[in-house]
Amino acid sequence: MLPMQVLYGAIGSAVSIELKSGECYNGYIQYADYYMNFKLYDVTITEAEGDKFFHIDECFVRGNNVKYVRVSEEAVTKAENIRLEAKRGRGAPRGRIRGSRRS
Amino acid sequence: MASQLDTYINKQVSIITTDGKFYTGTLKGFDQATNLFLSSSTLTLYNPLREDIQTDSIIIRGDTLVLIGLQESFTLPDEGPPIPQII
């Protein structure tokens, strides 16, 4: 399974993104693309040493700054289902991946 | 080039990243940019005593990757120097 397909499944679910600078962004994915750019909402930013920075409503992360993305197992199963549906010929998702904002 | 990783799919691999972190996990997927998708990975830190941190599924960005190896027949030592950052 392609790593980017896992991001499909992670839309709308909580992820933990560590940047190359060591900061950790914990939030829900609203948007992701193949450059690994993210739009996150309900974000908590934590410094590498563990001093909590702050909580922000919405942010955009440029993909080249990402070190890794931790996803939940439900996101993986969701990605598997999307992949299997695409195989069955219902068409793969095209273009950018969008998710609805959690209220 | 990245198709060389086909033989590593669903196997236990060891990964070193540019920040000197050492991950062990099952390689579930990769792409042309060598972004990796690992399931049930363990982050091993040497401080110098070994410390294992379990993570769930993780996507590692390709440009932070230094090394991938098959972890078949070696066991990790309990103690060791910390891996330096590779810039």
N, CA and C atoms of all chains as a GROMACS GRO file, in nm:
protein
  570
    1MET      N    1   0.085  -0.120   0.000
    1MET     CA    2   0.000   0.000   0.000
    1MET      C    3   0.088   0.124   0.000
    2LEU      N    4   0.057   0.217  -0.084
    2LEU     CA    5   0.140   0.336  -0.094
    2LEU      C    6   0.122   0.424   0.030
    3PRO      N    7   0.229   0.487   0.075
    3PRO     CA    8   0.218   0.577   0.190
    3PRO      C    9   0.112   0.685   0.168
    4MET      N   10   0.101   0.735   0.046
    4MET     CA   11   0.005   0.843   0.021
    4MET      C   12  -0.138   0.792   0.028
    5GLN      N   13  -0.157   0.666  -0.003
    5GLN     CA   14  -0.290   0.607   0.009
    5GLN      C   15  -0.333   0.601   0.155
    6VAL      N   16  -0.235   0.581   0.243
    6VAL     CA   17  -0.265   0.580   0.386
    6VAL      C   18  -0.312   0.719   0.428
    7LEU      N   19  -0.256   0.823   0.363
    7LEU     CA   20  -0.300   0.959   0.395
    7LEU      C   21  -0.445   0.981   0.354
    8TYR      N   22  -0.489   0.920   0.243
    8TYR     CA   23  -0.630   0.923   0.206
    8TYR      C   24  -0.716   0.881   0.323
    9GLY      N   25  -0.680   0.766   0.379
    9GLY     CA   26  -0.759   0.710   0.489
    9GLY      C   27  -0.750   0.792   0.615
   10ALA      N   28  -0.642   0.871   0.627
   10ALA     CA   29  -0.623   0.947   0.750
   10ALA      C   30  -0.697   1.080   0.749
   11ILE      N   31  -0.757   1.118   0.636
   11ILE     CA   32  -0.832   1.243   0.630
   11ILE      C   33  -0.945   1.237   0.731
   12GLY      N   34  -0.955   1.340   0.812
   12GLY     CA   35  -1.061   1.344   0.911
   12GLY      C   36  -1.024   1.279   1.043
   13SER      N   37  -0.916   1.202   1.044
   13SER     CA   38  -0.877   1.139   1.171
   13SER      C   39  -0.756   1.210   1.229
   14ALA      N   40  -0.724   1.176   1.352
   14ALA     CA   41  -0.616   1.243   1.423
   14ALA      C   42  -0.482   1.185   1.381
   15VAL      N   43  -0.385   1.275   1.363
   15VAL     CA   44  -0.250   1.232   1.330
   15VAL      C   45  -0.152   1.309   1.417
   16SER      N   46  -0.031   1.256   1.420
   16SER     CA   47   0.077   1.323   1.488
   16SER      C   48   0.187   1.342   1.386
   17ILE      N   49   0.218   1.468   1.355
   17ILE     CA   50   0.318   1.497   1.252
   17ILE      C   51   0.439   1.557   1.319
   18GLU      N   52   0.554   1.494   1.301
   18GLU     CA   53   0.676   1.557   1.352
   18GLU      C   54   0.746   1.624   1.236
   19LEU      N   55   0.786   1.748   1.259
   19LEU     CA   56   0.859   1.823   1.156
   19LEU      C   57   1.007   1.799   1.174
   20LYS      N   58   1.083   1.839   1.072
   20LYS     CA   59   1.227   1.822   1.077
   20LYS      C   60   1.287   1.904   1.191
   21SER      N   61   1.218   2.009   1.232
   21SER     CA   62   1.269   2.092   1.341
   21SER      C   63   1.247   2.027   1.477
   22GLY      N   64   1.169   1.917   1.480
   22GLY     CA   65   1.146   1.848   1.606
   22GLY      C   66   1.012   1.879   1.670
   23GLU      N   67   0.944   1.982   1.616
   23GLU     CA   68   0.812   2.014   1.668
   23GLU      C   69   0.712   1.907   1.628
   24CYS      N   70   0.614   1.888   1.716
   24CYS     CA   71   0.513   1.786   1.689
   24CYS      C   72   0.377   1.853   1.675
   25TYR      N   73   0.308   1.828   1.564
   25TYR     CA   74   0.176   1.885   1.542
   25TYR      C   75   0.073   1.774   1.554
   26ASN      N   76  -0.010   1.782   1.658
   26ASN     CA   77  -0.114   1.682   1.676
   26ASN      C   78  -0.247   1.744   1.637
   27GLY      N   79  -0.314   1.685   1.538
   27GLY     CA   80  -0.441   1.743   1.497
   27GLY      C   81  -0.513   1.654   1.400
   28TYR      N   82  -0.623   1.706   1.344
   28TYR     CA   83  -0.702   1.631   1.247
   28TYR      C   84  -0.670   1.683   1.108
   29ILE      N   85  -0.663   1.592   1.013
   29ILE     CA   86  -0.630   1.632   0.876
   29ILE      C   87  -0.756   1.678   0.805
   30GLN      N   88  -0.749   1.798   0.751
   30GLN     CA   89  -0.859   1.846   0.668
   30GLN      C   90  -0.825   1.826   0.520
   31TYR      N   91  -0.695   1.842   0.488
   31TYR     CA   92  -0.652   1.837   0.349
   31TYR      C   93  -0.511   1.780   0.346
   32ALA      N   94  -0.483   1.699   0.245
   32ALA     CA   95  -0.347   1.651   0.225
   32ALA      C   96  -0.326   1.632   0.076
   33ASP      N   97  -0.204   1.649   0.031
   33ASP     CA   98  -0.177   1.625  -0.110
   33ASP      C   99  -0.050   1.544  -0.127
   34TYR      N  100  -0.011   1.522  -0.251
   34TYR     CA  101   0.099   1.431  -0.278
   34TYR      C  102   0.235   1.489  -0.244
   35TYR      N  103   0.239   1.621  -0.217
   35TYR     CA  104   0.364   1.679  -0.168
   35TYR      C  105   0.378   1.662  -0.018
   36MET      N  106   0.278   1.598   0.044
   36MET     CA  107   0.269   1.584   0.189
   36MET      C  108   0.240   1.717   0.257
   37ASN      N  109   0.190   1.818   0.181
   37ASN     CA  110   0.136   1.937   0.243
   37ASN      C  111   0.012   1.895   0.322
   38PHE      N  112  -0.009   1.958   0.437
   38PHE     CA  113  -0.125   1.926   0.519
   38PHE      C  114  -0.198   2.053   0.558
   39LYS      N  115  -0.329   2.040   0.570
   39LYS     CA  116  -0.405   2.142   0.639
   39LYS      C  117  -0.464   2.070   0.760
   40LEU      N  118  -0.429   2.118   0.877
   40LEU     CA  119  -0.473   2.054   1.000
   40LEU      C  120  -0.566   2.146   1.076
   41TYR      N  121  -0.658   2.091   1.152
   41TYR     CA  122  -0.739   2.172   1.241
   41TYR      C  123  -0.737   2.112   1.380
   42ASP      N  124  -0.766   2.197   1.477
   42ASP     CA  125  -0.767   2.154   1.617
   42ASP      C  126  -0.629   2.102   1.656
   43VAL      N  127  -0.529   2.188   1.634
   43VAL     CA  128  -0.389   2.146   1.642
   43VAL      C  129  -0.328   2.182   1.776
   44THR      N  130  -0.251   2.091   1.830
   44THR     CA  131  -0.168   2.120   1.947
   44THR      C  132  -0.023   2.105   1.905
   45ILE      N  133   0.053   2.212   1.924
   45ILE     CA  134   0.194   2.210   1.885
   45ILE      C  135   0.279   2.187   2.008
   46THR      N  136   0.368   2.090   1.999
   46THR     CA  137   0.457   2.059   2.110
   46THR      C  138   0.601   2.070   2.064
   47GLU      N  139   0.680   2.132   2.146
   47GLU     CA  140   0.823   2.146   2.118
   47GLU      C  141   0.890   2.010   2.139
   48ALA      N  142   1.005   1.990   2.076
   48ALA     CA  143   1.074   1.861   2.085
   48ALA      C  144   1.106   1.823   2.229
   49GLU      N  145   1.141   1.924   2.312
   49GLU     CA  146   1.176   1.896   2.452
   49GLU      C  147   1.053   1.864   2.535
   50GLY      N  148   0.937   1.895   2.483
   50GLY     CA  149   0.816   1.861   2.555
   50GLY      C  150   0.744   1.980   2.616
   51ASP      N  151   0.797   2.102   2.597
   51ASP     CA  152   0.724   2.220   2.646
   51ASP      C  153   0.611   2.247   2.549
   52LYS      N  154   0.491   2.242   2.600
   52LYS     CA  155   0.376   2.261   2.514
   52LYS      C  156   0.371   2.405   2.466
   53PHE      N  157   0.357   2.426   2.340
   53PHE     CA  158   0.348   2.561   2.285
   53PHE      C  159   0.208   2.616   2.300
   54PHE      N  160   0.124   2.583   2.205
   54PHE     CA  161  -0.013   2.634   2.211
   54PHE      C  162  -0.104   2.552   2.122
   55HIS      N  163  -0.230   2.585   2.132
   55HIS     CA  164  -0.332   2.519   2.051
   55HIS      C  165  -0.379   2.617   1.945
   56ILE      N  166  -0.387   2.572   1.821
   56ILE     CA  167  -0.439   2.660   1.717
   56ILE      C  168  -0.549   2.591   1.640
   57ASP      N  169  -0.638   2.674   1.583
   57ASP     CA  170  -0.755   2.619   1.516
   57ASP      C  171  -0.720   2.551   1.385
   58GLU      N  172  -0.635   2.616   1.309
   58GLU     CA  173  -0.612   2.568   1.174
   58GLU      C  174  -0.471   2.603   1.132
   59CYS      N  175  -0.404   2.517   1.061
   59CYS     CA  176  -0.273   2.554   1.010
   59CYS      C  177  -0.244   2.477   0.882
   60PHE      N  178  -0.150   2.528   0.806
   60PHE     CA  179  -0.104   2.464   0.684
   60PHE      C  180   0.043   2.430   0.702
   61VAL      N  181   0.077   2.306   0.674
   61VAL     CA  182   0.216   2.262   0.687
   61VAL      C  183   0.268   2.228   0.549
   62ARG      N  184   0.380   2.288   0.510
   62ARG     CA  185   0.440   2.256   0.381
   62ARG      C  186   0.510   2.120   0.389
   63GLY      N  187   0.489   2.038   0.290
   63GLY     CA  188   0.530   1.899   0.296
   63GLY      C  189   0.678   1.875   0.318
   64ASN      N  190   0.762   1.964   0.264
   64ASN     CA  191   0.906   1.938   0.275
   64ASN      C  192   0.956   1.946   0.419
   65ASN      N  193   0.875   2.003   0.510
   65ASN     CA  194   0.918   2.016   0.649
   65ASN      C  195   0.886   1.894   0.733
   66VAL      N  196   0.814   1.799   0.673
   66VAL     CA  197   0.766   1.686   0.751
   66VAL      C  198   0.877   1.584   0.770
   67LYS      N  199   0.888   1.530   0.889
   67LYS     CA  200   0.979   1.418   0.914
   67LYS      C  201   0.902   1.288   0.907
   68TYR      N  202   0.797   1.277   0.986
   68TYR     CA  203   0.712   1.158   0.976
   68TYR      C  204   0.571   1.192   1.019
   69VAL      N  205   0.479   1.102   0.982
   69VAL     CA  206   0.338   1.118   1.017
   69VAL      C  207   0.294   0.990   1.086
   70ARG      N  208   0.240   1.003   1.206
   70ARG     CA  209   0.188   0.886   1.275
   70ARG      C  210   0.038   0.884   1.254
   71VAL      N  211  -0.013   0.772   1.206
   71VAL     CA  212  -0.156   0.761   1.180
   71VAL      C  213  -0.213   0.650   1.267
   72SER      N  214  -0.346   0.654   1.286
   72SER     CA  215  -0.412   0.553   1.367
   72SER      C  216  -0.442   0.431   1.281
   73GLU      N  217  -0.466   0.320   1.348
   73GLU     CA  218  -0.494   0.196   1.275
   73GLU      C  219  -0.624   0.207   1.196
   74GLU      N  220  -0.720   0.287   1.247
   74GLU     CA  221  -0.846   0.299   1.174
   74GLU      C  222  -0.823   0.370   1.040
   75ALA      N  223  -0.725   0.458   1.037
   75ALA     CA  224  -0.692   0.525   0.911
   75ALA      C  225  -0.637   0.425   0.811
   76VAL      N  226  -0.560   0.328   0.861
   76VAL     CA  227  -0.502   0.227   0.772
   76VAL      C  228  -0.612   0.139   0.714
   77THR      N  229  -0.708   0.098   0.799
   77THR     CA  230  -0.817   0.013   0.747
   77THR      C  231  -0.902   0.091   0.649
   78LYS      N  232  -0.921   0.220   0.680
   78LYS     CA  233  -0.998   0.304   0.588
   78LYS      C  234  -0.927   0.314   0.452
   79ALA      N  235  -0.796   0.328   0.457
   79ALA     CA  236  -0.718   0.338   0.333
   79ALA      C  237  -0.726   0.208   0.255
   80GLU      N  238  -0.725   0.095   0.326
   80GLU     CA  239  -0.738  -0.035   0.260
   80GLU      C  240  -0.871  -0.046   0.188
   81ASN      N  241  -0.979   0.000   0.257
   81ASN     CA  242  -1.112  -0.006   0.196
   81ASN      C  243  -1.121   0.081   0.072
   82ILE      N  244  -1.059   0.199   0.078
   82ILE     CA  245  -1.061   0.289  -0.037
   82ILE      C  246  -0.988   0.224  -0.153
   83ARG      N  247  -0.878   0.158  -0.119
   83ARG     CA  248  -0.797   0.094  -0.224
   83ARG      C  249  -0.876  -0.020  -0.289
   84LEU      N  250  -0.944  -0.100  -0.206
   84LEU     CA  251  -1.020  -0.212  -0.259
   84LEU      C  252  -1.137  -0.164  -0.344
   85GLU      N  253  -1.200  -0.053  -0.300
   85GLU     CA  254  -1.311   0.002  -0.378
   85GLU      C  255  -1.262   0.051  -0.513
   86ALA      N  256  -1.145   0.112  -0.513
   86ALA     CA  257  -1.089   0.162  -0.639
   86ALA      C  258  -1.058   0.046  -0.732
   87LYS      N  259  -1.010  -0.063  -0.673
   87LYS     CA  260  -0.979  -0.181  -0.754
   87LYS      C  261  -1.105  -0.236  -0.818
   88ARG      N  262  -1.216  -0.227  -0.745
   88ARG     CA  263  -1.341  -0.282  -0.797
   88ARG      C  264  -1.395  -0.197  -0.911
   89GLY      N  265  -1.324  -0.088  -0.943
   89GLY     CA  266  -1.358  -0.014  -1.064
   89GLY      C  267  -1.450   0.103  -1.040
   90ARG      N  268  -1.467   0.141  -0.912
   90ARG     CA  269  -1.552   0.257  -0.890
   90ARG      C  270  -1.476   0.385  -0.911
   91GLY      N  271  -1.350   0.373  -0.948
   91GLY     CA  272  -1.270   0.492  -0.978
   91GLY      C  273  -1.189   0.537  -0.859
   92ALA      N  274  -1.063   0.562  -0.883
   92ALA     CA  275  -0.976   0.611  -0.776
   92ALA      C  276  -1.004   0.760  -0.752
   93PRO      N  277  -0.983   0.806  -0.630
   93PRO     CA  278  -1.000   0.950  -0.604
   93PRO      C  279  -0.904   1.030  -0.690
   94ARG      N  280  -0.951   1.136  -0.744
   94ARG     CA  281  -0.867   1.216  -0.833
   94ARG      C  282  -0.834   1.348  -0.769
   95GLY      N  283  -0.722   1.406  -0.808
   95GLY     CA  284  -0.689   1.541  -0.763
   95GLY      C  285  -0.657   1.545  -0.616
   96ARG      N  286  -0.684   1.658  -0.555
   96ARG     CA  287  -0.648   1.676  -0.416
   96ARG      C  288  -0.747   1.604  -0.326
   97ILE      N  289  -0.696   1.571  -0.209
   97ILE     CA  290  -0.779   1.499  -0.114
   97ILE      C  291  -0.840   1.600  -0.021
   98ARG      N  292  -0.968   1.600  -0.004
   98ARG     CA  293  -1.031   1.697   0.085
   98ARG      C  294  -1.115   1.625   0.189
   99GLY      N  295  -1.121   1.683   0.305
   99GLY     CA  296  -1.208   1.628   0.408
   99GLY      C  297  -1.290   1.740   0.465
  100SER      N  298  -1.400   1.704   0.531
  100SER     CA  299  -1.485   1.810   0.586
  100SER      C  300  -1.435   1.845   0.725
  101ARG      N  301  -1.456   1.967   0.761
  101ARG     CA  302  -1.408   2.015   0.891
  101ARG      C  303  -1.496   1.954   1.000
  102ARG      N  304  -1.429   1.906   1.101
  102ARG     CA  305  -1.503   1.851   1.214
  102ARG      C  306  -1.558   1.965   1.295
  103SER      N  307  -1.683   1.957   1.330
  103SER     CA  308  -1.742   2.070   1.406
  103SER      C  309  -1.710   2.056   1.554
  104MET      N  310   1.460   0.208  -0.945
  104MET     CA  311   1.547   0.237  -0.831
  104MET      C  312   1.478   0.202  -0.700
  105ALA      N  313   1.362   0.261  -0.675
  105ALA     CA  314   1.291   0.231  -0.552
  105ALA      C  315   1.225   0.094  -0.559
  106SER      N  316   1.217   0.036  -0.679
  106SER     CA  317   1.157  -0.097  -0.691
  106SER      C  318   1.243  -0.201  -0.622
  107GLN      N  319   1.368  -0.166  -0.590
  107GLN     CA  320   1.451  -0.258  -0.514
  107GLN      C  321   1.387  -0.292  -0.380
  108LEU      N  322   1.300  -0.205  -0.331
  108LEU     CA  323   1.239  -0.227  -0.201
  108LEU      C  324   1.126  -0.328  -0.207
  109ASP      N  325   1.088  -0.371  -0.327
  109ASP     CA  326   0.981  -0.471  -0.341
  109ASP      C  327   1.006  -0.594  -0.255
  110THR      N  328   1.134  -0.637  -0.251
  110THR     CA  329   1.166  -0.759  -0.177
  110THR      C  330   1.155  -0.738  -0.027
  111TYR      N  331   1.144  -0.612   0.019
  111TYR     CA  332   1.137  -0.586   0.162
  111TYR      C  333   0.994  -0.576   0.213
  112ILE      N  334   0.897  -0.575   0.119
  112ILE     CA  335   0.758  -0.556   0.160
  112ILE      C  336   0.715  -0.668   0.253
  113ASN      N  337   0.644  -0.631   0.358
  113ASN     CA  338   0.592  -0.724   0.459
  113ASN      C  339   0.701  -0.793   0.538
  114LYS      N  340   0.823  -0.740   0.531
  114LYS     CA  341   0.932  -0.795   0.612
  114LYS      C  342   0.970  -0.695   0.720
  115GLN      N  343   1.037  -0.747   0.820
  115GLN     CA  344   1.090  -0.662   0.926
  115GLN      C  345   1.211  -0.586   0.871
  116VAL      N  346   1.204  -0.454   0.881
  116VAL     CA  347   1.316  -0.374   0.832
  116VAL      C  348   1.366  -0.284   0.943
  117SER      N  349   1.490  -0.244   0.930
  117SER     CA  350   1.550  -0.146   1.020
  117SER      C  351   1.578  -0.020   0.940
  118ILE      N  352   1.548   0.093   0.999
  118ILE     CA  353   1.559   0.220   0.928
  118ILE      C  354   1.635   0.319   1.012
  119ILE      N  355   1.727   0.389   0.949
  119ILE     CA  356   1.793   0.501   1.016
  119ILE      C  357   1.754   0.628   0.943
  120THR      N  358   1.715   0.731   1.021
  120THR     CA  359   1.676   0.857   0.960
  120THR      C  360   1.782   0.963   0.988
  121THR      N  361   1.771   1.077   0.921
  121THR     CA  362   1.876   1.179   0.931
  121THR      C  363   1.889   1.238   1.071
  122ASP      N  364   1.785   1.227   1.153
  122ASP     CA  365   1.799   1.281   1.288
  122ASP      C  366   1.855   1.177   1.384
  123GLY      N  367   1.907   1.067   1.329
  123GLY     CA  368   1.974   0.969   1.413
  123GLY      C  369   1.880   0.876   1.486
  124LYS      N  370   1.757   0.864   1.438
  124LYS     CA  371   1.662   0.773   1.501
  124LYS      C  372   1.664   0.638   1.431
  125PHE      N  373   1.640   0.535   1.508
  125PHE     CA  374   1.648   0.399   1.457
  125PHE      C  375   1.511   0.334   1.472
  126TYR      N  376   1.446   0.301   1.361
  126TYR     CA  377   1.314   0.241   1.364
  126TYR      C  378   1.322   0.096   1.317
  127THR      N  379   1.241   0.012   1.378
  127THR     CA  380   1.226  -0.125   1.331
  127THR      C  381   1.078  -0.147   1.309
  128GLY      N  382   1.040  -0.200   1.195
  128GLY     CA  383   0.898  -0.222   1.173
  128GLY      C  384   0.875  -0.308   1.051
  129THR      N  385   0.747  -0.332   1.022
  129THR     CA  386   0.711  -0.408   0.903
  129THR      C  387   0.686  -0.310   0.791
  130LEU      N  388   0.758  -0.324   0.681
  130LEU     CA  389   0.744  -0.233   0.568
  130LEU      C  390   0.619  -0.272   0.489
  131LYS      N  391   0.521  -0.184   0.492
  131LYS     CA  392   0.395  -0.214   0.424
  131LYS      C  393   0.387  -0.148   0.288
  132GLY      N  394   0.458  -0.036   0.270
  132GLY     CA  395   0.449   0.032   0.142
  132GLY      C  396   0.557   0.135   0.126
  133PHE      N  397   0.582   0.170   0.001
  133PHE     CA  398   0.681   0.273  -0.028
  133PHE      C  399   0.643   0.333  -0.162
  134ASP      N  400   0.704   0.447  -0.196
  134ASP     CA  401   0.679   0.505  -0.327
  134ASP      C  402   0.810   0.552  -0.389
  135GLN      N  403   0.802   0.620  -0.501
  135GLN     CA  404   0.922   0.659  -0.575
  135GLN      C  405   1.010   0.756  -0.497
  136ALA      N  406   0.948   0.830  -0.408
  136ALA     CA  407   1.026   0.924  -0.328
  136ALA      C  408   1.084   0.858  -0.204
  137THR      N  409   1.074   0.725  -0.198
  137THR     CA  410   1.110   0.644  -0.081
  137THR      C  411   1.042   0.691   0.046
  138ASN      N  412   0.923   0.751   0.035
  138ASN     CA  413   0.841   0.763   0.155
  138ASN      C  414   0.806   0.621   0.195
  139LEU      N  415   0.809   0.593   0.325
  139LEU     CA  416   0.784   0.457   0.370
  139LEU      C  417   0.660   0.453   0.455
  140PHE      N  418   0.590   0.342   0.449
  140PHE     CA  419   0.478   0.317   0.535
  140PHE      C  420   0.510   0.193   0.617
  141LEU      N  421   0.527   0.214   0.748
  141LEU     CA  422   0.558   0.103   0.837
  141LEU      C  423   0.439   0.080   0.929
  142SER      N  424   0.409  -0.044   0.956
  142SER     CA  425   0.308  -0.073   1.057
  142SER      C  426   0.378  -0.127   1.181
  143SER      N  427   0.321  -0.099   1.294
  143SER     CA  428   0.370  -0.146   1.424
  143SER      C  429   0.520  -0.132   1.436
  144SER      N  430   0.569  -0.010   1.431
  144SER     CA  431   0.714   0.008   1.436
  144SER      C  432   0.759   0.039   1.578
  145THR      N  433   0.885   0.016   1.601
  145THR     CA  434   0.948   0.044   1.730
  145THR      C  435   1.060   0.142   1.707
  146LEU      N  436   1.060   0.248   1.785
  146LEU     CA  437   1.170   0.343   1.780
  146LEU      C  438   1.265   0.305   1.892
  147THR      N  439   1.390   0.280   1.858
  147THR     CA  440   1.489   0.237   1.957
  147THR      C  441   1.586   0.350   1.981
  148LEU      N  442   1.594   0.393   2.106
  148LEU     CA  443   1.689   0.497   2.143
  148LEU      C  444   1.798   0.435   2.229
  149TYR      N  445   1.919   0.484   2.211
  149TYR     CA  446   2.030   0.439   2.294
  149TYR      C  447   2.079   0.557   2.375
  150ASN      N  448   2.053   0.556   2.506
  150ASN     CA  449   2.084   0.673   2.589
  150ASN      C  450   2.185   0.654   2.699
  151PRO      N  451   2.282   0.570   2.703
  151PRO     CA  452   2.315   0.464   2.609
  151PRO      C  453   2.240   0.333   2.632
  152LEU      N  454   2.156   0.328   2.739
  152LEU     CA  455   2.077   0.206   2.755
  152LEU      C  456   1.964   0.207   2.653
  153ARG      N  457   1.931   0.089   2.609
  153ARG     CA  458   1.832   0.080   2.502
  153ARG      C  459   1.693   0.113   2.556
  154GLU      N  460   1.619   0.192   2.480
  154GLU     CA  461   1.484   0.229   2.518
  154GLU      C  462   1.395   0.212   2.395
  155ASP      N  463   1.294   0.130   2.406
  155ASP     CA  464   1.206   0.104   2.292
  155ASP      C  465   1.076   0.180   2.308
  156ILE      N  466   1.037   0.250   2.203
  156ILE     CA  467   0.911   0.322   2.204
  156ILE      C  468   0.826   0.266   2.092
  157GLN      N  469   0.709   0.212   2.128
  157GLN     CA  470   0.622   0.156   2.026
  157GLN      C  471   0.544   0.267   1.959
  158THR      N  472   0.531   0.260   1.829
  158THR     CA  473   0.440   0.351   1.761
  158THR      C  474   0.343   0.266   1.682
  159ASP      N  475   0.231   0.326   1.647
  159ASP     CA  476   0.140   0.255   1.558
  159ASP      C  477   0.189   0.279   1.415
  160SER      N  478   0.098   0.284   1.320
  160SER     CA  479   0.141   0.301   1.182
  160SER      C  480   0.208   0.436   1.162
  161ILE      N  481   0.313   0.437   1.084
  161ILE     CA  482   0.389   0.560   1.064
  161ILE      C  483   0.429   0.574   0.918
  162ILE      N  484   0.421   0.696   0.869
  162ILE     CA  485   0.470   0.727   0.734
  162ILE      C  486   0.597   0.808   0.751
  163ILE      N  487   0.707   0.757   0.701
  163ILE     CA  488   0.834   0.828   0.711
  163ILE      C  489   0.864   0.893   0.578
  164ARG      N  490   0.891   1.022   0.583
  164ARG     CA  491   0.917   1.096   0.460
  164ARG      C  492   1.051   1.054   0.400
  165GLY      N  493   1.053   1.039   0.269
  165GLY     CA  494   1.170   0.983   0.202
  165GLY      C  495   1.298   1.063   0.217
  166ASP      N  496   1.284   1.197   0.225
  166ASP     CA  497   1.410   1.272   0.228
  166ASP      C  498   1.476   1.272   0.365
  167THR      N  499   1.414   1.207   0.464
  167THR     CA  500   1.479   1.192   0.594
  167THR      C  501   1.544   1.056   0.608
  168LEU      N  502   1.537   0.978   0.501
  168LEU     CA  503   1.584   0.841   0.510
  168LEU      C  504   1.732   0.831   0.480
  169VAL      N  505   1.803   0.753   0.560
  169VAL     CA  506   1.944   0.728   0.534
  169VAL      C  507   1.964   0.584   0.490
  170LEU      N  508   1.905   0.491   0.564
  170LEU     CA  509   1.938   0.351   0.543
  170LEU      C  510   1.817   0.264   0.573
  171ILE      N  511   1.794   0.163   0.488
  171ILE     CA  512   1.695   0.059   0.518
  171ILE      C  513   1.766  -0.075   0.509
  172GLY      N  514   1.744  -0.160   0.607
  172GLY     CA  515   1.803  -0.293   0.599
  172GLY      C  516   1.705  -0.397   0.648
  173LEU      N  517   1.721  -0.517   0.600
  173LEU     CA  518   1.638  -0.628   0.646
  173LEU      C  519   1.687  -0.672   0.783
  174GLN      N  520   1.592  -0.684   0.875
  174GLN     CA  521   1.634  -0.728   1.007
  174GLN      C  522   1.592  -0.873   1.024
  175GLU      N  523   1.674  -0.961   0.980
  175GLU     CA  524   1.637  -1.102   0.981
  175GLU      C  525   1.700  -1.180   1.094
  176SER      N  526   1.831  -1.168   1.102
  176SER     CA  527   1.898  -1.259   1.195
  176SER      C  528   1.986  -1.188   1.295
  177PHE      N  529   1.962  -1.061   1.318
  177PHE     CA  530   2.041  -1.000   1.424
  177PHE      C  531   1.948  -0.949   1.533
  178THR      N  532   1.998  -0.942   1.654
  178THR     CA  533   1.920  -0.886   1.765
  178THR      C  534   1.986  -0.756   1.808
  179LEU      N  535   1.906  -0.663   1.851
  179LEU     CA  536   1.959  -0.534   1.891
  179LEU      C  537   2.032  -0.545   2.024
  180PRO      N  538   2.147  -0.481   2.037
  180PRO     CA  539   2.218  -0.483   2.166
  180PRO      C  540   2.142  -0.400   2.270
  181ASP      N  541   2.170  -0.430   2.397
  181ASP     CA  542   2.098  -0.360   2.504
  181ASP      C  543   2.157  -0.225   2.534
  182GLU      N  544   2.276  -0.204   2.486
  182GLU     CA  545   2.344  -0.079   2.518
  182GLU      C  546   2.424  -0.036   2.398
  183GLY      N  547   2.441   0.092   2.382
  183GLY     CA  548   2.524   0.136   2.270
  183GLY      C  549   2.529   0.287   2.266
  184PRO      N  550   2.617   0.344   2.185
  184PRO     CA  551   2.623   0.489   2.174
  184PRO      C  552   2.504   0.540   2.094
  185PRO      N  553   2.458   0.660   2.121
  185PRO     CA  554   2.348   0.716   2.041
  185PRO      C  555   2.393   0.739   1.897
  186ILE      N  556   2.299   0.719   1.805
  186ILE     CA  557   2.330   0.738   1.664
  186ILE      C  558   2.339   0.888   1.636
  187PRO      N  559   2.446   0.934   1.572
  187PRO     CA  560   2.458   1.077   1.548
  187PRO      C  561   2.361   1.124   1.440
  188GLN      N  562   2.335   1.253   1.440
  188GLN     CA  563   2.252   1.310   1.336
  188GLN      C  564   2.329   1.312   1.205
  189ILE      N  565   2.262   1.278   1.099
  189ILE     CA  566   2.326   1.279   0.967
  189ILE      C  567   2.262   1.392   0.889
  190ILE      N  568   2.336   1.496   0.865
  190ILE     CA  569   2.277   1.612   0.798
  190ILE      C  570   2.296   1.598   0.648
   0.00000   0.00000   0.00000
